[in-house]
Amino acid sequence: MGKKKRILVVDDYLQVVEMLRIRLETAGYEVLTAYDGHEALQKARTEKPDLIILDVMLPKMNGYKVCRFLKFDKRYKDIPIIMLTSRAKQSDVEIGLQTGADEYICKPYDPVKLLKTIKKYI
């Protein structure tokens, strides 16, 4: 059996992180967590996860900036980033995609669709 794929879940709401962690671990993934933008960037750089689920509205540094820092660094640009956020305006989606997000999913989200999206990338 191969090594479990690792997913970094970033959200400032503990309940959201825990719900995602349980769903992803049940689906067979190893889950890393971060609760603010600085922690997310640091963990992404040290742990090099296979995929990142990233909220936009985060303390210390927003998800757009985290995404931009990772996507403009050749060492991390290939890590798929799924933005999972309550920012649902078309302009928010466009900013997310412009900063390099591979997918932009609005909350509330369909957990089955999220897992299918993850499988598409890893």
PALO-869794 format. One record per residue: x, y, z of N, C-alpha, C, O in turn. Coordinates in pm, whole numbers, plus 32768, in hexadecimal, padded with zeros to 4 digits. Layout:
<nodes>
XYZXYZXYZXYZ
...
</nodes>
This chain:
<nodes>
80547F8980008000800080008058807C800080B88084804C
803780DC7FAB808781567F9F807481B38016801C81A18069
80CC8216801B80C682798085804682CC8076801D82EC8007
800882EE80E77F8E833F80E37FAE83C980AC8016840480CA
7F5283FC805A7F5F848580287F4084E5809A7EE684CD80EB
7F8C8552809F7F7D85B2810C7F39863280DD7F5E866C8077
7ED4865B81297E8886D381077E948736817B7E7B871481EF
7EB987B1815A7EBD881D81BD7E38886681B97E11889C8152
7DF18866822B7D7088AA82377D88892C82847DBB892A82F4
7D61899E82487D778A2082857CF28A6A82947CB28A8C8231
7CCB8A8283107C528AD0832D7C5F8B0383BB7C998AC08410
7C2A8B7A83D67C358BAF845E7BC58B7E84B97BC58B9D8530
7B658B3484847AFC8AFA84D77B1D8A6984F77B238A15849D
7B328A4D85767B5589C785A37AF0895E85737B1688F0854A
7A6D898085787A06892185507A1488F984BE7A038884849A
7A35895A84697A45893F83D97ABE88E383C57AB788828379
7B2C890284087BA688B183FC7B8A8822842B7BB087C183E8
7B488814849E7B2D878E84D47AD0873E847A7AE786C78464
7A68877D84457A0B873883ED7A548707836F7A4286958343
7AA7875D83367AF4873682BF7B5886C782E17B6886688295
7B9B86D583557BFF8672837E7BBE85E883877BF485868354
7B4B85E083C97B06855F83D97ADE852683507AF384B08336
7AA5857B82F97A7D854C82737AF5851982237AEF84B081E3
7B62856582287BD6854281D77C1E84C6820F7C4C847281C2
7C2984BD82937C68844682CD7C1583CA82B07C4C835F8297
7B9183D782B57B37836882937B4D833D82027B4282C781E1
7B6C839E81AC7B838380811E7C12834E81057C3783318093
7C63834481707CE9830981617D5C836B81527DCA8342812E
7D4583EA816E7DB0844E81637DED846C81EC7DAB845F8252
7E6A849581EC7EA984CA82647E8D856082637E9985A081FB
7E67859882D67E3F862482DB7E9B867683347EB5865383A7
7ECA86E482FC7F16874983467EB987C083567E6387D68301
7ECA880E83C17E6F887F83D57EBB890083F37F2A88FE8428
7E7C896F83D07EAE89F583F17E358A4F84037DCE8A3B83C4
7E448AB4845C7DD38B09847F7DE58B9C845A7D8C8BED8473
7E578BBF841E7E6A8C4883EC7EC88C4483757F078BDE8359
7ED08CB4832E7F1F8CB982B37FB48C9F82C67FF18C598275
7FEF8CD78331807E8CC28348809C8C2F836380FB8BF7832D
80498BF183B8805C8B6483D8804A8B0E835A80938AAD8345
7FE88B3283087FCF8AE9828C80498AEC823180728A8581FB
80818B62821F80F58B7281C8816C8B2381FD81B18ADE81B2
81838B2D827F81F38AE782BF81E28A5082B182418A0A828F
81698A1D82CD8152898B82C3815B895B8233819088EF8218
812889AB81D6812F8983814881C28976811E81E6891A80D5
821589D3814E82A289D1812882F18962816C834A8927812F
82D1894481EA831E88DE823282EB88518217833A87F28211
826888428207822C87BC81FA8215879281688206871B814C
821187F2810D81F587D7807E81828774806B81978704803C
8107879E808F809487448080807787287FEC80A8876D7F93
802686C17FD48001869E7F4A7F9386FA7F147F8187077E9B
7F4A873C7F717EDF87967F4B7EBF87F07FC27ED487C98035
7E8D88687FA67E6888C680107DD688F07FFE7DAD89167F90
7D8988E9806B7D018921806D7D0D89A080BF7D2F899C8135
7CF08A12807F7D138A9480B87C9B8AF180BE7C578B09805A
7C818B2681367C198B8C81467C548C13811A7CCE8C238116
7BFF8C7280F97C2E8CF780D17C3C8D53814A7CA48D92815D
7BD28D5A819B7BD28DB5820D7C1D8D7682837BE48D2882CF
7C9C8D9882907CF18D6082F97D368DCF83477D528E39830F
7D528DB883C87DA18E1A84137E328E1B83E17E618DBA83A6
7E778E8883FA7F068E9C83DD7F268EAD83487F738F068324
7EED8E5982F27F048E6382617E908E1D821C7E718DAB823C
7E4F8E6181BB7DDB8E20817C7E058DB1811B7E798DA780F2
7DA38D5F80F97DBC8CEB80A37DEF8D1080197E3C8CC67FDD
7DC38D847FE67DF58DB07F637E8D8DC27F687ED48D987F0D
7EBE8E027FD27F4F8E197FDE7F9B8D967FF180058D827FB5
7F648D3C80437FA48CB980577FB08C727FD1801A8C3E7FAF
7F438C727F857F408C317F037FA98C6E7EA67FF48C277E63
7FAB8CF27EA380098D397E4C809B8D187E6F80EC8CFC7E17
80BB8D1C7EF181448CFC7F1D816C8C6F7EF081DD8C5B7EC3
81128C107EFC81338B867ED7813A8B747E4081948B317E0E
80DA8BAE7DF780D58B997D6681438BE47D1B81648BC07CAA
817D8C4B7D5981E98C947D1682738C657D4482D88CA47D25
82778BF67D8C82F68BBC7DB983048B367D7282B08ADD7D84
836C8B267D2283778AAD7CCF837B8A2C7D21835B89C17CED
83A28A357DA183A789BD7DF4831C898D7E1C830A89177E3C
82B889E67E1C823389C37E4F81C389D77DEA814F89B77E07
81E28A0C7D74817A8A327D14812789BB7CE480B789CE7CB3
815C89417CF0811388CD7CBF80B4888F7D26806E882F7D08
80B288C67DA0805388937E057FC988CA7DE17FB589437DDE
7F6888717DC67EE188A17DA57EA388E87E1E7EAF88B97E8F
7E6089577E047E1D89A27E6E7D8989AE7E4D7D6389E07DE3
7D35897E7EAB7CA4898D7E9F7C7B89F77F047C8989E27F7D
7C488A677ED47C158ACC7F307B888AA27F577B348A887F01
7B708A9A7FDA7AEE8A7580107AC58AE6806C7AFB8AF580DA
7A658B38803F7A4A8BB6808379B98BDF807A796F8BB18023
79928C3780D4790A8C6F80CC79058CEB8073789A8D22805B
797A8D178042797E8D8A7FE5794D8D597F5D79988D197F13
78CF8D797F3D78908D3B7EC878768D997E53783E8D6F7DEE
789E8E187E5F78878E737DEE78E18E4B7D79794D8E137D8C
78B38E697D0179028E487C89798C8E887C9179EF8E4B7C68
79948F027CC67A178F467CD07A758EFA7D2E7AED8EF57D16
7A3E8EBD7D997A918E6D7DF57AC78DF27DAE7B3C8DCE7DBC
7A6F8DB07D617A988D397D167B088D5E7CB57B6C8D177CAA
7AF78DCE7C6E7B5D8DF97C0C7BE28E167C507C4B8DF07C1D
7BDE8E5A7CC47C5B8E767D0D7C9D8DF37D367D168DE37D28
7C4C8D957D697C828D137D927CC98CCC7D207D368C967D31
7C8B8CCC7CAC7CC78C897C397D418CD67C057DA28C9B7BD7
7D3B8D5C7C0C7DAD8DAD7BE07E278D997C3B7E998DA17C0D
7E0F8D807CBC7E818D6D7D177EBA8CE17D0A7F218CC27D47
7E788C8B7CBC7EB38C087CA07E668B917CD47E938B207CC3
7DF38BA77D137DA58B347D457D7D8ADB7CD07D5A8B0B7C65
7D848A597CE77D5E89FA7C7F7CC689EA7C787C8E89D27C0E
7C8589F87CED7BF389EF7CF57BC48A557D5B7C0F8A7B7DB5
7B478A817D4D7B0C8AE17DAB7A828AAB7DCD7A298AAB7D78
7A708A7E7E4879F18A437E7279B68A997EE279FB8ABC7F41
79368ABB7ED478F58B117F3778AE8ABE7FA178758A547F85
78B38AF2801D78698AB5808B77DB8AEB808677C88B5D805D
77758A9F80AD777E8A1180D2779F89BD8057777589DD7FE7
77E88954806C781889037FFC77E28876800577B4884A806F
77E7882F7F9677BC87A47F907838874D7FAC7896874E7F5D
78398702801C78AF86B2803F78D4864A7FD5794A862E7FC0
787186127F92788D85AF7F2978D585F37EB4793685BD7E7F
78A586687E8F78E486B47E22797386DC7E4879CE86D87DF5
798787037EC67A0D87287EF47A6D86B17EE87ADD86C07EB8
7A41863B7F147A9785C47F0B7AB785A27E787B2685797E58
7A5485B27E207A6C85997D917AD385FD7D5B7B2A85D97D0D
7AC8867A7D867B2686E07D5A7BB386C07D8B7C1486D07D41
7BBF86947E077C42866E7E3F7C7E85FB7DEC7CF385FE7DC8
7C2B85967DCF7C5B85217D827C8D854C7CF87CE9850F7CC1
7C5285B37CC17C7B85E57C3D7D0E86117C3F7D5486077BDA
7D3B86437CB37DC2867B7CBD7E2A861E7CFB7EA1862D7CE0
7DFE85BE7D4E7E6385637D8A7E3784D27D827E7F84797DAF
</nodes>
